[in-house]
């Protein structure tokens, strides 16, 4: 069995695209990464907002600012409709 020594590895041919193509690839990856970063940021903002709304809703229900006694029956009717 052949061992991967430095001598063996140094004989490998490694294809490298031309600099213009590398630049195009980098620009494309930068653009796509920026899109992903933007989506992550939007998801984090949405998560934060939903957590704030959840906290406010629980607080309002606990302090009696909203009446949630009939809420489950209303939801069940909507789901079964």
N, C-alpha and C positions, 0 to 999 in steps of 0.2 A: 504494500500500500504506500502510495506516494505521500510524503509529508510536505506540508506547506511551509517551506523555508523561505527566507528572503530571496534566495536565488531563484526559486520556482516562481514566486510572486512577481519578481522583477521582469520575467519573460512574458507576462500577460500583456495583451494589447488592450488598451483602454481607449474607447472612442469618446472624444469630447466634441460637442457641437461647436460650430464657429461662434465667435464672440457676439456677432449680431443676433444669432439665434438664442444664445444664452441671455442676452439683454432682453429679448422679447419674452422669454420664459419668465424671467425675474419680474418684469413689468406685469405680466398676466397674474403671477402668483401674488404680487403685492396688491393688485386690484381685488382679487378674490378674497384675500385675507382681510382686507379692509371691509368688504361686505360682511364677512363672518363676524368680525369684531363689532360692527354696527348692530348686527342681529343679536349678538350676545348682550350688548349694552341695552337694547330695547327690551330684551327678556328680563334682564335684571331690574330695570325700571318698573316693568309690569309686575314682577314679583313683589317688589317693595310696595307698590301701590295697593296690590291685593292684600298684603299683610296689614297695611294701615287700615284698609276698609274692614277687614276681618276684625281687627282689634276694636275699631269704632262700633261695629255692629254688636259685638259681644258686650262691650261696655254699655251701649244703649239698652240692650236686652236685660242686663243685670240690674241697671239702675231704674228700670221701668219706663224709660223714655219711649220704648216701642213695645207693643203687645205681640208676643210670639205664640200665644196659646193656640190659636187657630191656624198657625202657619203650616204645620205638618199635614193637616187635613186638606188644605188648599193645594199643597204641592202634590199630594197623592192623587187628587182629582185631576190635576193637569197631566200627570204622568199616565194615568189610566185612560184619559180621553183620547 
